[in-house]
Amino acid sequence: MSDKKQALQGFVKQMQTGIQLIKENKYEEGMNQLKPYVALMEEANTYPIRMFAYYAMAQFKTGDIDGFIQTYEKIKGVDAVDEEDEKVKQIIHQWFVALMDQMGNH
């Protein structure tokens, strides 16, 4: 296996691990796992919906509301590439709308 292919597989495995941790309600751990990859994607000005949506979920659940809003803003205009992307994008949108409603009521 080439070094590039091995490095890419390691990258994907780390992202999958971070997402899985978030799915298991281990928000802080998952966020920490994804953080370096989120930063890399931001530098490249590319926003894979699934990774950023789960990162946003972790931000929300750990109380980083400003971070959640910023992450939401980054992915809201990105086109979903499959059903799973569309599903998590809609969940984040619903959370955003609920948050804005709540903030407007206080």
C-alpha positions as CSV (number, residue, x, y, z in Angstrom):
1,M,0.0,0.0,0.0
2,S,1.4,3.4,-0.9
3,D,2.2,5.9,1.8
4,K,-0.4,8.4,0.4
5,K,-3.2,5.7,0.4
6,Q,-2.2,4.7,4.0
7,A,-2.2,8.3,5.1
8,L,-5.7,8.9,3.5
9,Q,-7.1,5.7,5.2
10,G,-5.8,6.9,8.5
11,F,-7.4,10.3,8.0
12,V,-10.7,8.8,7.1
13,K,-10.5,6.4,10.1
14,Q,-9.9,9.3,12.5
15,M,-12.8,11.2,11.1
16,Q,-15.1,8.1,11.4
17,T,-13.9,7.6,15.0
18,G,-14.8,11.2,15.9
19,I,-18.2,10.9,14.3
20,Q,-18.8,7.6,16.1
21,L,-17.9,9.1,19.5
22,I,-20.4,11.9,18.9
23,K,-23.1,9.4,18.0
24,E,-22.3,7.7,21.3
25,N,-22.9,11.0,23.1
26,K,-19.2,11.4,23.8
27,Y,-19.3,15.0,22.6
28,E,-16.1,16.4,24.0
29,E,-14.0,13.4,22.9
30,G,-15.6,13.4,19.4
31,M,-15.1,17.1,19.0
32,N,-11.4,16.8,20.0
33,Q,-11.0,13.9,17.5
34,L,-12.5,16.0,14.7
35,K,-11.0,19.4,15.6
36,P,-7.7,19.0,13.6
37,Y,-9.5,17.7,10.5
38,V,-12.1,20.5,10.7
39,A,-9.3,23.0,10.8
40,L,-7.6,21.4,7.8
41,M,-10.9,21.5,5.8
42,E,-11.5,25.1,6.8
43,E,-8.0,26.0,5.5
44,A,-8.8,24.2,2.2
45,N,-12.2,26.1,2.2
46,T,-14.1,22.8,1.8
47,Y,-16.9,21.7,4.1
48,P,-17.8,18.0,4.1
49,I,-21.3,18.2,5.5
50,R,-21.3,15.0,7.6
51,M,-18.1,15.8,9.4
52,F,-19.1,19.4,10.0
53,A,-22.7,18.5,11.0
54,Y,-21.5,16.1,13.7
55,Y,-18.9,18.6,14.8
56,A,-21.7,21.2,15.1
57,M,-23.8,18.7,17.2
58,A,-20.9,18.3,19.6
59,Q,-20.4,22.0,19.8
60,F,-24.1,22.5,20.6
61,K,-24.2,19.7,23.2
62,T,-21.1,21.0,25.0
63,G,-22.5,24.5,25.1
64,D,-20.3,26.1,22.5
65,I,-23.3,27.9,20.9
66,D,-21.2,30.5,19.1
67,G,-19.1,27.7,17.6
68,F,-22.3,25.9,16.6
69,I,-23.7,28.9,14.8
70,Q,-20.4,29.5,13.0
71,T,-20.2,25.8,11.9
72,Y,-23.9,25.9,10.8
73,E,-23.2,29.0,8.7
74,K,-20.4,27.2,6.9
75,I,-22.4,24.2,5.8
76,K,-25.9,25.7,5.3
77,G,-25.1,26.6,1.6
78,V,-23.2,23.4,0.8
79,D,-25.0,20.9,-1.4
80,A,-25.6,17.5,0.1
81,V,-24.0,14.7,-1.9
82,D,-26.2,11.9,-0.5
83,E,-29.1,11.1,1.7
84,E,-27.1,10.9,4.9
85,D,-25.6,14.4,4.2
86,E,-29.1,15.7,3.7
87,K,-30.4,14.1,6.9
88,V,-27.7,15.5,9.2
89,K,-27.8,18.9,7.4
90,Q,-31.6,19.0,8.2
91,I,-31.0,18.1,11.8
92,I,-28.5,20.9,12.2
93,H,-30.9,23.3,10.5
94,Q,-33.7,22.3,12.9
95,W,-31.4,22.8,15.9
96,F,-30.5,26.2,14.5
97,V,-34.1,27.3,14.0
98,A,-35.0,26.0,17.5
99,L,-32.1,27.9,19.0
100,M,-33.1,31.1,17.2
101,D,-36.7,30.7,18.4
102,Q,-35.5,30.2,21.9
103,M,-33.2,33.2,21.8
104,G,-36.0,35.3,20.4
105,N,-38.3,34.3,23.2
106,H,-36.0,35.6,26.0
